[in-house]
Each structure stands twice: as structure tokens, then as C-alpha cells.
Amino acid sequence: MQLKRILARDTRTATDKAIALYGSDVLIISNHLVNGQTELVVALDLPQAEPAATASAVRAVSLLDASLKKPGQSNFRESLIQAEWEALPTPEPESKSTLKSNAANPQDARDYLRGREIVDLVRDELALIRREFRLNQQTTGWQSGLSLAPAVQALARALGEASIPQELRALLLDSLNDHTTPAKAMQALKAQLTHALERPAVKLPTDGVHLLAGPSGAGKTLMTARLARHAEALHGAHHVAVISYQDVRAGAWSQTKMLASQLGIDSFRAADAGTLALLLNELSQRKLVLIDTPGVQMNERVAEVLATHADCSCHAVVPADASSATLAKLVGSGIAWHSLLVSKVDESTQPWPLLHFLSNHLLALAGASDGVGAKDLLQDFPVQQLVALGLAQLQTTSPQPNDKTPSGFVDQRAHRQFHLNVVSA
């Protein structure tokens, strides 16, 4: 098998394109937003000539359901690792040379690593789903015993239907007990979440060396451009520089150069740690140097940058609707994050995994993006805005007596107005 990447303006167009190119039986591995477009990663069957390393990652995905269906299976992680090793063929002399040639191709290497990350993400998501299911079973009796006022029960049902992690849902349901009106109950939810998300303030990076890291498709390159624009307004374009470090994605360097040229800022490309060290030495007189890193092999790239420049500050970039598994990888990486930058706030309606993550970790929020342009940067991003996003979704899903909106649709103007009202309250 081989992984192929398809870009289109939306998911439906990308799916139609995949079917037109590779047939109706094409296997879709992942679906991500990349620079405002939908990226589909699909798996293809190749006769006899498939790269062994890439095929192992794809076969592991295809064996995922089979490993779950085995009776008596107690350790899913061990079964998945065993499935990956069983999928690897024994290298013969000619296949070894094929593996070397594939390793020499940066695009093939990236596809393989991306495939492995997809397998890891699917595994972690399934583990979290199993954990959420167990927690739901344990709290079902407690939830049924809650004596909520009739006027608040619709809000409680909306909490139950939203994609809220079970621990956070139980905390929010408990805060509804003493309230008899939806307005007071909503205010109690806002107060509870705001209190849980209190954290020290941190400013946007304006001097020194800073790197941005995070999952693929999080919007790191555009966030780098936003920070560069912010610093350019303070220091001038000739005091700011941007470095793209080991990003081999198609079009990644072109995007960085285009964004930097629009701002009048110098941009550089470092393909290895040695080149990065030379660039940082040459740019030592600049007020601010921003390093954009790829989403693939995040830990390795960050470690290389820190080994080159120990005083570099690390900033995590995640979308507002990031999944619990993606956010857990930030903590499990062992990286000492200086701050968190939230992207795609304008596109998100379900920030609950991020709210749950922030309630359990004191990672400082430095800023966020609320648009698709380099100027759409929110400084001193308040946690109240994330809270407002979640509560606005509860408001739109709760039944309203005068609601004329058809079922399944959200009035975007009402959604935005409620969002603003909660922030200003």
C-alpha cells in the first residue's frame, strides 16, 4: 500500500476527487484542515512494488478493527504493536535497496512518518473513547439522581449531548443543582468554567528566539506570520526574522516566503541543525527570531532546536477544536512549553476538549487567531472567550420556545451575538 495526499476546498470535494482518481473502494485514513483547505490522506493498493515501511503503517490501520474483534483480547496496545510487526515483510537483498531509496526521498519519508502518527492518534483516540465510556457507566446512576429544576433540565440535556469530556460534564452538571432558571444556571456554568481556567498571564513573544510547534494542520506557519507582524509593528521589519526548520511539506517553504515577503520580513530555510546554528549566529543581532517547525516528529525537531539554542522558548500551537488525544500529546511530549497559542477560534464550535485540558493544566495562554489573515491576532487572549464558545453552542442546542431555526441548523448571527454577550458579561 501507499499513502496519497489530496487537497480540496472542502471534505465533499476532496472525497469526490479521491473516488474519481482511485475508485470507490479507496481507503481514507485521515481528514485535516491545512491552510484553509481539506487534506485527505488515502491508502492505495500497489502490486508487488509497495514500500515496506509505508505499507506497515497502512496495514496497521487496516488491522485495527480486526485486533479489536479478537475474543479475550486484554491489551489493545500490545495487539496493535504485534499487528504492525506482523505486517512488516522480511527484507530481502533487493527490498533493502528499495527501503534505502525510499528513505532518501523526503516525501516518502514524510508520508511514512505521517502514517505512523495517524496510527498512534487513532490508537490514543480509541483508548480515550474506552475511558470515557467507563466513566459514563460509573456516573450514570449519580446523574439520574440529580434533582434539577424543570426549567434547567433542557440545559442539562444539552450538556449531555455536547462533546464534553465526562469529568468536566459531571462538574458542570453538579453546578446546576442550586439554580431554578436557565439564565442563572448559564451564569453558574460560566463562573465555574472561568474559575477552573484561571491561569497566569503571559505576553506574546517580542524579543529573543522562539519556536512554534504543534500537530499537523494546526496553523503554525500562519501563526508565525501573525507573531512576526506583531513584532514588526514594535521593532521594524529589519529587526525580525523567520526560519522554517525541516519542513518538507509540498508548498510549505513557498507559503513561508510569501507571508514573510508580504510583511517585508526576512525569511530563511534550515534543512538541518547545522544550518540552523549558522542562521541563528548570523541573526543574533535581530530583536526577534521565530522558528516554524513541522508537525511530523515534533519532539525530535524541538529537541534539535533546543540543542542548538538552549535559551529558545517553546510555544505550542493547537486549534480551538483540538481533540483530547492531540492535547494529551503536548503534555506527554515532556517539552517545557512557555505558552499556548490557540488557532482557528473563528472556526470552532466545540472547544470542550481544550477547556477540559486547560482546567487540568496551568499552561499560560499567550494569544489566539480569530480569522484567516496575518492581522487576525488576539493579544492577551482571555479564557472567557473560549468559555463563551462552548456556552454559545449549548445555547443553540437547547430547545427555545420561539426558535424558528430548522432542526440541525444554527443561526450564526445569534451564535456570534451570544458569544459576544457572554464575553462582555
Secondary structure as UniProt FT lines:
FT   STRAND          2..8
FT   HELIX           11..22
FT   TURN            24..25
FT   STRAND          27..34
FT   TURN            35..36
FT   STRAND          37..44
FT   HELIX           52..62
FT   HELIX           64..69
FT   TURN            71..72
FT   HELIX           76..87
FT   HELIX           93..104
FT   HELIX           106..144
FT   HELIX           150..152
FT   HELIX           153..161
FT   HELIX           166..174
FT   TURN            175..178
FT   HELIX           182..196
FT   STRAND          208..213
FT   TURN            216..217
FT   HELIX           220..235
FT   HELIX           237..239
FT   STRAND          240..245
FT   TURN            250..251
FT   HELIX           252..263
FT   STRAND          266..270
FT   HELIX           273..282
FT   TURN            283..285
FT   STRAND          288..292
FT   TURN            296..297
FT   HELIX           298..308
FT   TURN            310..311
FT   STRAND          313..319
FT   TURN            320..321
FT   HELIX           324..332
FT   STRAND          337..343
FT   HELIX           345..347
FT   HELIX           352..360
FT   STRAND          365..369
FT   TURN            374..375
FT   STRAND          377..379
FT   HELIX           383..397
FT   TURN            401..402
FT   TURN            407..408
FT   HELIX           412..424
//
